[in-house]
Amino acid sequence: MTLSKIKADNKFFIKTYGCQMNVHDSDLIENGLVKNGFKKAVSVEDADIVVFNTCSVRDNADHKVISELGRIKKNYADKKIVLAGCFAKQIKLTKEQSGNIYFDYCFAPEEIFSIPDILKNNTGIKGADGSNETAQIPFLTERPRPSEYFEIDNKTEEYFYDKKPENGTASVKITEGCNNFCSYCIVPYVRGRERSIPIDIIYNTVKNLIDKGASEITLLGQNVNSYMSPDGDKKNFHYLLNELSGIEGQFKIRFLTSHPKDFNDKLIDTVCGSDKIAKEIHLPVQSGSDKILAMMNRGYTKAQYLNLVRKLKNGNPDISVSTDIIVGFPGESDEDCEDTLKLIEEAEFSSIFAFKYSPRPFTKAFKFKDDVSLEVKKERLERVFQKYKEIQKQR
């Protein structure tokens, strides 16, 4: 199969799935395409190229993307489909799954800066049949993950500096990947090991955003509070927050997502003491059962987590804590679920994001027997939300 010639001024449309990190990456993709002469379309129908920037945290995200890819290919056969992000990396790691998944180009998260060049530079390349068309390139050569990944062609710095706030808000990625290897989580496999963006790029980007009118900046990472400057100077997350808090202007700093095991006392003091740092903290707990937490490889106990929440709230009365919870993890008993409900009572979360467990490829838990039925998962999920509603009424 060959692709019709891609023109540099073709229109593109980006469909983003998943979290704020993916929204951030879609902005970088858009920035790069516009810089290379591509035009932004107002809809899929109006586009010549459709970019799917995907998530792979849960299986329903995979299914949604696969279904949409099929629909686009069926209804718009002339459009070029670019698969990017975490699900793209999953496909690249398991190529045998790609037979029934429709796309023309496939870019893992670490390859997104290559999207404009690949689409632009393949213009006019002869196809396999000798025609003046672009040959299909379903898989790029896997790149290594060097520590200087974020400085490839200096594009990270260039694109970050060009970021613009939208309605006074903006996000800035400070880390990529994760070293925690929670037993249920695919992120270390599709995003890679943790790498931190140089502190000067973050600082200058945030300053530029504030100068452009941003009043709220969200720092992003799979585990933001394990940030460590790659320059070898041991400047960590609380150092970064202090530096950013020193920028002149009226603004608030938020951050997503924190890991409880890396939320140390110095960071607590910084968060509680700075009026530039928002007092809404997202702190995923995942379970209230010590047995399940250990199986998840979370690195803390229920008591340690609650002690952290108490320290935060004692440090500043305006602090509120939101969380993530997974129900139906392999081996979870009704007693384990009750432990989670008790934790919800004690922690008094401001909001809860709860999900049914789904096995993810490559993870340690993928080999566990998924022994909690879908019906029980649904029932436990409802109990979690009901408990949260009860606590909200009491408050």
C-alpha positions as CSV (number, residue, x, y, z in Angstrom):
1,M,0.0,0.0,0.0
2,T,1.2,3.5,-0.7
3,L,0.1,6.9,0.5
4,S,-0.9,9.8,-1.6
5,K,1.6,12.6,-1.6
6,I,1.5,14.7,1.6
7,K,1.7,18.4,1.0
8,A,3.4,20.7,3.5
9,D,0.3,22.9,3.7
10,N,-2.1,20.0,4.3
11,K,-4.6,20.5,7.2
12,F,-4.3,18.4,10.3
13,F,-6.6,17.7,13.2
14,I,-5.5,16.2,16.6
15,K,-7.7,14.0,18.7
16,T,-6.4,13.7,22.2
17,Y,-7.2,10.9,24.6
18,G,-6.3,10.6,28.3
19,C,-4.8,13.0,30.8
20,Q,-3.4,16.5,31.0
21,M,0.0,15.2,30.0
22,N,-1.4,14.1,26.6
23,V,-3.1,17.5,26.1
24,H,0.3,19.0,26.7
25,D,2.0,16.7,24.2
26,S,-0.8,17.5,21.7
27,D,0.1,21.2,22.0
28,L,3.7,20.3,21.2
29,I,2.7,18.3,18.2
30,E,0.4,21.1,17.0
31,N,3.2,23.6,17.5
32,G,5.7,21.5,15.4
33,L,3.2,20.9,12.6
34,V,2.3,24.6,12.3
35,K,6.0,25.6,12.4
36,N,6.5,23.3,9.4
37,G,3.8,24.8,7.3
38,F,0.9,22.5,8.1
39,K,-2.5,24.1,8.7
40,K,-4.8,23.4,11.6
41,A,-8.2,22.0,10.6
42,V,-11.4,22.8,12.5
43,S,-12.7,19.2,12.4
44,V,-11.8,15.6,11.3
45,E,-13.9,16.2,8.1
46,D,-11.9,19.3,7.2
47,A,-8.5,17.6,7.8
48,D,-6.1,15.8,5.4
49,I,-4.1,14.3,8.3
50,V,-5.7,13.0,11.6
51,V,-3.4,12.6,14.6
52,F,-4.5,10.4,17.4
53,N,-2.6,11.2,20.6
54,T,-3.4,8.3,22.7
55,C,-3.6,7.0,26.3
56,S,-3.0,3.4,27.4
57,V,-3.6,3.5,31.2
58,R,-6.8,1.4,31.0
59,D,-8.1,-1.1,28.5
60,N,-11.2,0.9,27.7
61,A,-8.9,3.7,26.4
62,D,-7.3,1.1,24.0
63,H,-10.7,0.0,22.8
64,K,-12.0,3.5,22.2
65,V,-9.0,4.4,20.0
66,I,-9.1,1.1,18.0
67,S,-12.8,1.7,17.3
68,E,-12.3,5.3,16.3
69,L,-9.3,4.4,14.0
70,G,-11.6,1.9,12.2
71,R,-14.4,4.5,11.9
72,I,-12.1,7.1,10.4
73,K,-10.5,4.7,8.0
74,K,-13.9,3.4,6.9
75,N,-15.5,6.8,6.4
76,Y,-12.5,8.8,5.3
77,A,-10.2,6.5,3.4
78,D,-8.3,9.4,1.8
79,K,-7.1,10.8,5.1
80,K,-3.7,10.0,6.6
81,I,-3.9,8.6,10.1
82,V,-1.1,9.3,12.6
83,L,-1.1,7.2,15.7
84,A,0.9,8.8,18.6
85,G,1.4,8.5,22.3
86,C,1.2,5.6,24.8
87,F,-1.1,3.3,22.8
88,A,1.2,3.8,19.8
89,K,4.2,2.7,21.9
90,Q,2.2,-0.3,23.1
91,I,1.6,-1.2,19.4
92,K,5.3,-0.8,18.6
93,L,6.2,-3.1,21.4
94,T,3.7,-5.8,20.3
95,K,3.7,-5.4,16.5
96,E,1.7,-8.6,16.1
97,Q,-1.4,-6.8,17.4
98,S,-1.3,-4.2,14.7
99,G,-2.8,-6.2,11.9
100,N,-6.4,-5.1,12.5
101,I,-5.5,-1.6,13.7
102,Y,-5.6,1.1,11.0
103,F,-3.0,3.8,10.8
104,D,-0.3,5.1,8.4
105,Y,2.3,6.4,10.8
106,C,3.1,5.3,14.4
107,F,5.0,7.5,16.9
108,A,5.8,6.6,20.5
109,P,5.8,9.4,23.1
110,E,9.6,9.9,22.7
111,E,9.2,10.4,19.0
112,I,6.5,13.1,18.8
113,F,9.0,15.8,17.9
114,S,9.7,13.8,14.8
115,I,6.2,13.9,13.5
116,P,6.5,17.2,11.5
117,D,9.8,16.2,9.9
118,I,8.6,12.7,9.0
119,L,5.4,14.0,7.4
120,K,7.1,16.9,5.7
121,N,10.3,15.2,4.5
122,N,8.5,12.2,3.0
123,T,6.7,14.4,0.6
124,G,7.3,13.2,-2.9
125,I,9.2,10.0,-1.9
126,K,8.5,7.3,-4.4
127,G,6.3,4.5,-3.2
128,A,7.1,0.8,-3.5
129,D,5.5,0.6,-6.9
130,G,7.7,3.4,-8.2
131,S,4.9,6.0,-8.3
132,N,5.5,9.5,-7.0
133,E,3.9,8.8,-3.7
134,T,4.9,8.5,-0.1
135,A,5.7,4.9,1.0
136,Q,3.8,3.7,4.0
137,I,5.9,3.9,7.1
138,P,4.0,2.1,9.9
139,F,6.9,1.7,12.3
140,L,9.8,4.0,12.9
141,T,13.2,2.7,14.1
142,E,13.2,2.5,17.9
143,R,15.3,5.2,19.4
144,P,17.3,4.7,22.6
145,R,16.4,6.7,25.6
146,P,19.4,8.8,26.4
147,S,19.4,11.1,29.4
148,E,19.6,14.0,26.9
149,Y,16.4,12.9,25.2
150,F,14.8,16.3,26.0
151,E,17.5,18.1,24.1
152,I,17.1,16.4,20.7
153,D,17.6,19.1,18.0
154,N,16.9,21.6,20.8
155,K,13.2,21.2,19.9
156,T,12.0,20.8,23.5
157,E,13.4,24.2,24.4
158,E,12.1,25.8,21.2
159,Y,8.5,24.4,21.5
160,F,8.3,24.9,25.3
161,Y,9.2,28.6,25.0
162,D,6.6,29.1,22.3
163,K,3.8,27.8,24.6
164,K,0.9,30.2,25.0
165,P,-1.6,30.3,27.9
166,E,-5.3,29.5,27.1
167,N,-7.8,31.4,29.2
168,G,-5.1,32.3,31.6
169,T,-3.9,28.7,32.2
170,A,-1.1,26.6,30.9
171,S,0.7,23.4,31.6
172,V,4.5,22.6,31.5
173,K,5.9,19.1,31.5
174,I,8.8,18.7,34.0
175,T,9.3,14.9,33.9
176,E,8.7,12.1,31.4
177,G,8.3,8.4,32.3
178,C,8.4,6.7,35.6
179,N,10.7,4.6,37.7
180,N,8.1,3.3,40.2
181,F,6.9,0.2,38.4
182,C,3.6,-0.1,40.3
183,S,2.5,-3.6,39.4
184,Y,-0.7,-2.5,37.6
185,C,0.8,0.4,35.6
186,I,1.9,0.4,32.0
187,V,3.4,3.9,32.1
188,P,7.1,2.8,32.6
189,Y,6.8,0.6,29.6
190,V,5.2,3.0,27.2
191,R,6.7,6.3,28.6
192,G,10.0,4.8,29.6
193,R,12.2,5.4,32.6
194,E,12.0,8.7,34.3
195,R,13.8,11.7,32.8
196,S,13.6,15.3,34.0
197,I,13.6,18.4,31.9
198,P,16.4,20.9,32.6
199,I,15.5,23.4,35.2
200,D,16.3,26.4,33.1
201,I,13.9,25.3,30.3
202,I,11.1,24.9,32.9
203,Y,11.9,28.2,34.6
204,N,12.1,30.2,31.3
205,T,9.0,28.6,29.9
206,V,7.0,29.4,33.1
207,K,8.3,33.0,33.1
208,N,7.4,33.4,29.5
209,L,3.9,32.1,30.1
210,I,3.4,34.5,33.0
211,D,4.6,37.3,30.9
212,K,2.0,36.3,28.3
213,G,-0.8,36.5,30.9
214,A,-0.9,33.1,32.5
215,S,-2.4,33.2,36.0
216,E,-2.3,29.5,36.6
217,I,0.6,27.1,35.7
218,T,0.3,23.3,36.1
219,L,3.5,21.3,36.3
220,L,3.1,17.8,34.8
221,G,4.8,14.5,35.2
222,Q,3.9,10.9,35.9
223,N,5.6,11.6,39.3
224,V,6.3,15.3,39.6
225,N,7.7,15.2,43.1
226,S,10.6,12.9,42.2
227,Y,11.9,15.6,39.8
228,M,15.7,16.0,39.8
229,S,17.5,18.4,37.6
230,P,19.4,16.4,34.9
231,D,22.3,18.9,35.2
232,G,23.8,16.9,38.1
233,D,23.3,19.7,40.6
234,K,20.8,17.8,42.7
235,K,18.1,20.5,42.4
236,N,14.9,18.6,43.3
237,F,11.2,19.4,43.2
238,H,11.0,21.6,46.3
239,Y,13.9,23.6,44.9
240,L,12.1,24.0,41.6
241,L,8.9,25.1,43.3
242,N,10.9,27.7,45.4
243,E,12.5,29.0,42.2
244,L,9.3,29.3,40.3
245,S,7.6,30.9,43.3
246,G,10.2,33.7,43.1
247,I,9.0,34.8,39.7
248,E,7.3,38.2,39.8
249,G,3.6,38.3,39.0
250,Q,0.2,37.2,40.2
251,F,-0.1,33.5,39.5
252,K,-0.6,30.1,41.1
253,I,1.4,26.9,40.6
254,R,-0.3,23.5,40.5
255,F,1.2,20.1,39.9
256,L,0.1,16.6,38.8
257,T,0.7,13.9,39.8
258,S,2.4,13.3,43.1
259,H,3.5,10.0,44.6
260,P,3.0,9.7,48.3
261,K,6.3,8.0,48.9
262,D,8.2,11.1,47.5
263,F,6.2,13.8,49.4
264,N,8.9,14.6,52.0
265,D,8.8,17.1,54.9
266,K,10.8,19.7,52.9
267,L,8.2,19.5,50.1
268,I,5.4,19.8,52.6
269,D,6.9,23.0,54.1
270,T,7.3,24.5,50.6
271,V,3.8,23.7,49.5
272,C,2.2,24.8,52.8
273,G,4.3,28.0,53.1
274,S,4.2,29.5,49.6
275,D,1.3,31.7,48.6
276,K,2.2,31.1,45.0
277,I,1.4,27.3,45.3
278,A,-2.2,26.2,45.0
279,K,-3.4,24.3,48.0
280,E,-5.3,21.6,46.1
281,I,-3.0,18.5,46.1
282,H,-3.7,15.4,44.0
283,L,-2.3,12.5,45.9
284,P,-3.3,9.0,44.5
285,V,-3.7,6.4,47.2
286,Q,-5.2,3.6,45.0
287,S,-6.2,1.4,47.9
288,G,-6.8,1.5,51.7
289,S,-5.7,-2.1,52.2
290,D,-2.0,-2.7,53.2
291,K,-2.2,-6.1,51.5
292,I,-3.3,-4.6,48.2
293,L,-0.9,-1.6,48.5
294,A,2.0,-4.1,48.9
295,M,0.8,-6.1,45.9
296,M,0.6,-2.9,43.9
297,N,4.2,-2.0,44.9
298,R,3.1,1.4,46.1
299,G,5.8,1.8,48.7
300,Y,3.7,3.0,51.7
301,T,1.1,1.7,54.1
302,K,-2.4,3.1,54.8
303,A,-1.1,4.6,58.1
304,Q,1.8,6.3,56.3
305,Y,-0.5,7.8,53.7
306,L,-2.9,9.1,56.3
307,N,0.0,10.6,58.3
308,L,1.1,12.5,55.1
309,V,-2.4,13.8,54.7
310,R,-2.5,15.0,58.3
311,K,0.9,16.7,57.9
312,L,-0.3,18.6,54.8
313,K,-3.6,19.7,56.5
314,N,-1.9,20.6,59.7
315,G,0.7,22.6,57.8
316,N,-1.9,24.8,56.1
317,P,-5.7,24.8,56.9
318,D,-6.5,25.6,53.3
319,I,-5.0,22.4,52.0
320,S,-7.4,19.9,50.3
321,V,-6.4,16.5,49.0
322,S,-7.9,14.6,46.0
323,T,-7.0,11.1,45.1
324,D,-7.2,8.1,42.7
325,I,-8.6,4.7,43.7
326,I,-8.6,1.4,41.9
327,V,-11.2,-1.2,42.9
328,G,-11.1,-4.9,42.0
329,F,-7.4,-5.4,42.0
330,P,-6.5,-9.1,41.8
331,G,-6.9,-10.7,45.2
332,E,-8.9,-7.8,46.6
333,S,-11.4,-9.1,49.2
334,D,-14.5,-7.4,50.5
335,E,-12.5,-6.7,53.7
336,D,-9.9,-4.9,51.6
337,C,-12.6,-2.8,50.0
338,E,-13.9,-1.9,53.4
339,D,-10.4,-0.7,54.3
340,T,-10.5,1.6,51.4
341,L,-13.9,2.9,52.4
342,K,-12.5,3.6,55.9
343,L,-9.6,5.5,54.5
344,I,-12.0,7.7,52.5
345,E,-13.7,8.6,55.8
346,E,-10.4,9.4,57.5
347,A,-8.8,11.3,54.7
348,E,-11.9,13.4,53.8
349,F,-10.9,13.8,50.2
350,S,-12.0,16.9,48.3
351,S,-12.6,14.7,45.2
352,I,-12.1,11.1,44.1
353,F,-11.3,9.6,40.8
354,A,-12.1,5.9,41.0
355,F,-11.7,3.1,38.4
356,K,-12.2,-0.6,37.9
357,Y,-9.0,-2.5,37.6
358,S,-8.1,-3.7,34.1
359,P,-5.0,-5.8,33.3
360,R,-2.4,-4.0,31.3
361,P,0.3,-5.8,29.1
362,F,3.9,-5.9,30.3
363,T,3.0,-5.2,34.0
364,K,3.6,-7.5,36.8
365,A,-0.1,-7.7,37.7
366,F,-0.8,-8.8,34.1
367,K,0.3,-12.3,35.3
368,F,-2.0,-12.2,38.4
369,K,-5.3,-14.0,38.1
370,D,-8.0,-11.3,37.5
371,D,-10.2,-13.0,40.1
372,V,-12.6,-10.2,40.9
373,S,-15.7,-10.4,38.6
374,L,-16.8,-7.4,36.6
375,E,-20.1,-7.3,38.6
376,V,-18.2,-7.1,41.9
377,K,-15.9,-4.4,40.5
378,K,-18.9,-2.4,39.5
379,E,-20.5,-2.8,42.9
380,R,-17.3,-1.8,44.7
381,L,-16.9,1.2,42.5
382,E,-20.4,2.3,43.4
383,R,-19.7,1.8,47.1
384,V,-16.6,4.0,46.8
385,F,-18.5,6.8,45.2
386,Q,-21.4,6.4,47.6
387,K,-19.0,6.7,50.6
388,Y,-17.5,9.8,49.1
389,K,-20.9,11.4,48.7
390,E,-21.7,10.5,52.3
391,I,-18.6,12.2,53.6
392,Q,-19.3,15.3,51.4
393,K,-22.8,15.6,53.0
394,Q,-21.3,15.3,56.5
395,R,-18.8,18.0,55.7
